[in-house]
Amino acid sequence: MPDPYGLIAPILSRMDAEAAHRLVLAALKAGCGGPFYPPEPDPPSLGTHLWGLSFSNPIGIAAGFDKNAEVVPALFRLGFGFVEVGGITPRPQPGNPRPRLFRLEEDRAVVNRMGFNSEGAEAVANRLARLGDQPGRRWGPVAVNLAKNKESADAAADYAAVARKLAPYADIIVINVSSPNTPGLRSLQKVAPLQPIVRAVREASAGGASKPLLLKIAPDLEEDDIDAVTGLAVMEKLDGIVCTNTTTARPPGLLSRRRGEEGGLSGAPLRSRATEVLRRVYAATHGKLPLIGVGGIASGADAYARIRAGASVVQLYTALVYRGPRLLNEIKRDLASLLARDGFSTVGAAVGADHGRAA
């Protein structure tokens, strides 16, 4: 059967990137994903357990794809093991002026400067609440990515407000202080401003039955800053770290004419740095803090390398722009084969293997 995405990809590539993304979301809403891309049964070796949650496979969709929780069921029907929605701001905001999303086709990359365009916490909470009412609900964990409004002067209050609204409907809560597209946001990764945010979110989400609380960090942190923020995560008893967000760096060798666009770079050029940061965080936490690996994952081999480097589960997004939904089944098949090749009966057994700490 021809790949429908392969047939429409040339048309999408000629469209404005954000308009093309909206079209994809509309197609998923209309139910066009499942019939064309039925998920293959997940091999038992891909099942994993974290934070008291069950994942049928360790491949998730990263934040940014479904910012407003519009297509959560459709993404699970494609075969994702978990879905992260957001970033979600307390109040609706339009984000940065368009155009703000750019394909770097020659580099298998994307640059975005979306700026937390969000319908706001109340709209997203209403959508997530309705998901629980659907008959026959059978899918995996849903993570919510918390953000702040651009003009807000009280970051901790903003993050707490979103957490308070969304915690009852989330399985995992992610504090995002690492987007490069909101002025001053990345400065919140310093210990002094970050600590009150973490504490405010934990207190605000207490009504959500103490959901796992994670922190998403940037790939552009210096080594000392990585160690400091990791130390804070341990001290504050966070449940995990997402490594990493997009990068403001532009690695040598980029070919696309869009490489100079301002914003965060994702996709293949981020792969090496994202893996390097993940390795350092895993080593600094002695493998005791679950990590989500994201950035440049485009194959089963990429996912396996990130797991061996210390990721308990992984996420992708940009690779789907170029390969479409069929990529997901390919990654899961190849990952299962790689685990079997190296004698690992489960994903969990392979986590941190490159550090000599695999179970």
N, C-alpha and C positions, 0 to 999 in steps of 0.2 A: 504493500500500500504506500503510495507517495506520501511524503511528509508534508502536511498542509502548511506548516510554518515555513518550510523550505520554499514553497510556492509563493507565499506572500511576503517573504523577507525582502526581496528586491524592491517591492512596493513600499514597505515600511522604511527601508533605508533611504528612500527619496523624500520621506516626510520629515517635518520637524520632529526631533526625537521625543519631545514631551507629548506631542499629538499622537505619535505612534504608540507610546506607552498607554495613553488613555484608550486608544482603540483596542489594545490587547486586554486591558482591564474590562472593557465593555464586552469583548468576546467571551472572557471567562465568566462574567456575570450572566451571559446568555446561555451558558452551559456548553460552549463549544470545545472546552478542553477535554473532558472525560471521554466522549465518544471517539475522538481521534487519538487520544493518548491514554489509553487505559493503563493504570499502573500494573506492573508485574508483581506477583506476590513477593514480599520481602523475605529473603533467606533468613532462617533463624539466627545465623551468625551476625546479622546486622542489628538485631534487637539490643537495646541497651537501657539501663536504668540510671537516672540521675535525680537527685533532689526529691526522691520518692515518686518520680514520674516515670512512665514507660514510654519509650520511643521505639516504634517498629523499625526504624532505620535512623542513622545519625545525620541525615542530610536535611538541612533546613533552608528556608528562604529567608534572606537577610532583610533587615529593616530597610525601608525605602521603596521596596516594590509595591507593597500594599499599605500605603501611609495611613489610610483611614478605615482599615478593616472592611473593605468592600467585597473581597473575594476569598475570604478565609476557607470556606468549604471547598471551593473550586481548587484551591492550591493543595489541599489534602487529597482531593480526588485525583490529582495528577501524580500523587505518590510521595509528597514530602513527609518527612518524619516529624517536623515541627514547623511552625510559622511564627515569624516575628513581625508585628505590625508597628507602624509609626515611622519617624518620631512624631509624637503627639504633644501638642502644646495645650496649656490650660484653656486659652481662649482662641477662637479661630483667627488665623492670620494668612495673608495671601502668599507670603514668601517673597523672594527676590523677583525683580522684573525679568520678563522673558526677552530673549531666549536664555535658558539657564540649564539646559541639558544637551550634551554634545557627544556624538559617537566619534571615537578614534578608531576607525575600522581597521586600518593597517596595523594597529597595535593591539587589537582585540581589547580595547579599553573604553571607558566612558569618563567624561568630566561632568560633574554637576555642581551647580551653585544654587540649589533649590531654596535654601534658607528656611527650612522647616515650614513649608506650606502645609497647613493642617486645618481640618474642619473643627478641631478643638476636642477637648476631652469628653464633653457631654455627648456629642454626636457619635464618637467612637464607642463610648460606654453603651449607648443605646443599641448599636449594632452588635456588639459582643454579647449583650444581654439576650438579644433575640436568637443568637446562635444556640443557646442552651435550650431553646424551646423547639428546635427542629427535631422531628421524629427520626429515630434510627441514627442519631449522631454517633459516628464512629471515626474519630480522628485523634491526632496526637496533641501534645502541649502547644499552647498559644502563649507567646511572649509579647509583652507590650514595652515599647521603647519610649521612655519619658524624655521630653524636651522642655524648653522654656520659651516664652514669648520674647521676641527681639527687643522690645522696649522695656522689659521688666527690669526693675532695679533690685529686686529681691529674688535671687535665683533659687534659694532654698525653699521659699514659699511657693514658687512656681512648680518646682518638681514635686513638692508635697501635695499640691492641689491636684496634679494629674494622677499621682499615686492613689490618693484618697478616692478619686472617681473611678479608677480602672482596676484597682486591686481585686475587687470582688469577682471580676470576670476574667482575670488573668491567671495563668499557671506559673508564669515567670515574669519578673519585673527587671527591666534593664535601664540603668541611669546612663543617659547619653550626654556626656560633657565633651565629646571629641569631634563633633562636626566642625569642619573648617568654615562653614558658610553663615554662621551667626557671629557678629563681632563680639570678641571677648570671651566666647564660650570656652575655647580651649585653655584659657588661663584658669578655668575652674578645675583643671586636672591637678593643680597644685594642692598640697595637703591641706593648707590652711582654709581655703574656700570649699574644698571638697568634703571635708569632714562634717560640717553642719548640714550639707546637702544629703549625705548618706543618712545621718541621724534623723533628719526631718522626714525623708522618704520612708524610713523604717517605721517611724511613729505613725505616719499618716496611713500606711498600708497595713497596720496591725489588724484592722477590721477585716482584712482579706485573708485571715488565717495564716499569717506569717509566710507569705509566698517567697520563694527563692529570690534573692536580691543580687543582681549582677551589675558590674560596671563595664562600660564600653570605652576602650582607650584608643588613642591615635597611634599610627605607626611612626609619627614624626617626633615622638618623645626621645630625649636624650637618655642614655643608659642610666644616669643617676636619677632622672625623673621616673623612669620605668621602675626602678628599685623602690623609690619613695612611694609611688602610688600603689605598688604591689604590697609594700609594707603596711600601708593604710588599709588595704583590703583585708589583710590578715588580721590586723589589730581590731578593725571594726566588724570582724566576723562576717564579711560578705560571702556569698555562696558561690561566686565564680566571677570570671573576667572574660569579656569578649575581646579578642585580639584579631583584627583591628578594624578601625574605621578607614575612610579614604585618606589619601595623602595629598599634601600641598606640594610635595616634591615632584620634579619632572626628571625621571631617570634618563641618563644619556641614551641616545639611540631611538627615541620616539620618532615615528615617521609621519604621523598625521599632521595636516595643516592646522588642526584644531588643538595641537598640543600646548599652545600658549594661552588657551582659555583659562580664566581664573576659576578656581573651585577645587573640589576634591577629585582626585584621580582614582579610579578603581579598575579592576580587571587584571589582565596578565602582567603588566609592569609592576603591580603591587605585590605579586606572589612572593618574591624573595624576601622583601622587607617584612611583610606580615608574618612569614614563617620565622624569621629571625627574632622578632619581638615575642612571638609565642614561645619560642624555645627559652628565651631569657626569663619570661614570666614563670614558665613551668619549673625551671631550675630554681628560681628565687623562692618559689612556694614549696619546693621539694615534692612536687607532684601531688600535693594534698588539696589543691583547690581546683575544681573542675573548670576547664577552659573551653570556650567556643572559638574555633578557628575560622576566620573569614578573610577573604582578600585574594583574588586571583585563582580561585579553585575552579577548574574547568574540566576535570577528568577524575576517574576513579583513582588514578595514580596520585593526583594532587591531593585528593581527600585522604588517601592512605598516608601520604607523606606528612600531612598536617596532624593526623592521629598519632603517628609514630613520634612526632615532635612534641606531643603533649596535649592535643585537643581531644576532649571526650566526644564532642559532636562538632559538625562543621556547617557552614552556610555558604550559599552562593547567590548571585544575582546577575552580575555583568555577563557571565558566560551564557546565560539564557538569551541575552539580546542577540547573540551571534549564532547560537546553536538551537534555540527553541526548546520546547518541553521534552522532546525525545532524549535530550541529554541526561535527564534525571534517571531514567531506567538504565542507560549506559553506565553511568557512574556507579549505581548500586550493583550492577552485575560485575563490573570490574573490581570494585572494592571487595566484594565477597570472594572473588577469585584470588585476589592478592592476600587476603587474610588466610585463606586455605593454603595457598602456596607456602606461606611462612609458618604454618602450623598454629595459627591463632583460631580458636573456636568461636571467639566473640570479639566485637569491637573493643570492649573494655580491656581485654587481655593484651591488646596491642598499644594501648595508650601509653605514651612515654617510652616506647621500646628503644628509641635512639639514645635515651639517657640511661639505659640499663635498668629501668624501673618498671618495665611492663609486668603485669600480674602473671 
